[in-house]
């Protein structure tokens, strides 16, 4: 990687972004956020973070974030698309009336820019990290045509219920899919919830952290549930109008070991460090928010999500209709743990509300953003 051709001494991960970006771009630390003149008034109004960063780029106690722009066009994906885009598959009906959803996923090697000027030689599903957010309905037949167009053997292992032969692990069923080969994973989608998929080739930690993972959401089918549960199922199911009362987002918490020392140097929700700080996520004050949150961070035992000035209900794994945690502002997830967060800023003052990992170091290294609440 170009950065480390210049820097032969071992960098601590705390130094990484600053040192690596010391040329044309710069990053400032988080240390002074509570006293920084530009961001101390965050809840009361809009802050131009790019301006704040430029003014403070000489100052180690300035506002968090990166200076410069990631080339989202070159990446082929941008922070809003990662947040809002779903892949529902090609939909048809089987003779027995069951809905069939066919998805096409190719593993592709691709260098991606994860912070301004910081490039990572990723292994991707469909050129994105995270891969496409697959969505279906409980009981649908799922058929995933997987082509390995990458340079290493890969698989797709889905979290969910399926036959052993469809598990996407080495030595079982199709096993590892070598470069140039393809296979089909097929199963019925159960249980409803917020799940994920990832490569399960060995060494597992390397295959996962290189970028081979994505969201897999199974909506509950109201016809399979009774009473109040059926009503809630309609609010979660993308085929019913009730879901439009919610602003649905996907965040995959991830990290990147850019110098291959077994530690992450960059953290994010959806890959791009500080992406939602540079471009806060605009949300309507009166609309309920639903966040599908997944942790796939490698090398660190847990990650977390914390929102400022508000609380949320949490559905661990998304497999229940009633919250498994009520009125919390922080949750932690081990790797592959995931869940659904629901919250609202109704009657709140419009403005910027921060969210971030409450492992402060992760936040400093990119896993931090803003909701911009608008009327
Ligand atoms: Cu792999």
Boltz pocket constraint, residues with backbone or C-beta under 6 A from the ligand:
constraints:
  - pocket:
      binder: B
      contacts: [[A, 152], [A, 153], [A, 154], [A, 155], [A, 199], [A, 200], [A, 201], [A, 207], [A, 208], [A, 212]]
      max_distance: 6.0
